[in-house]
Amino acid sequence: MKFGKIFHLGVVVRELDAALRIYEEELGYGPFERDNGAFFDDKMVNGKIGPGLPMKSAIYHADDYEIELIEPTGPSIYMDYLQRNGPGVHHVVLKTKESYQDVLSMAERVSGRKPRLDVRFPNGTPIVFYADLEEEAGLLLEIGPEPV
């Protein structure tokens, strides 16, 4: 398998508005596009259709990378991370031409674990996965059905 540059950083924060002020006013990133997580409503999250991923988020799109800030607003993979580790980098997307299935297979072979997050449309079409290499490499690798 071959991976390239880091394309996306997913950062879990305690309070989105406070974090946005720092990123935009002090660090010079922006503007960020805000989202309330509603896209994930009515999707299959880890095999269950339900409230999705309760969160507020904002994403900065640069020419060749993205920064996503995520404030968990209810039980989720993001709230678990925040309670366990505090704020910080939660997941990354690495550029690759590998298929999502090949990346998932590699991660399962290396770690022996299924994806930490598996989001699909109700018909089963994949949307996004977090391949779990956290114990082995400190990495949750976000992948989708289309190469980045």
Protein Blocks (a to p, Z undefined) as FASTA:
>chain_A
ZZdddfbdcdddfblklmmmmmmmmnopacddddehlmmgoiaeehiacehjaddddddd
dfkbccdddddfbdcfklmmmmmnopadfbdcdddfbdfklmmmmmmmmnopacfbdcdd
fkopafbdcddfklmnopacdddfbdZZ
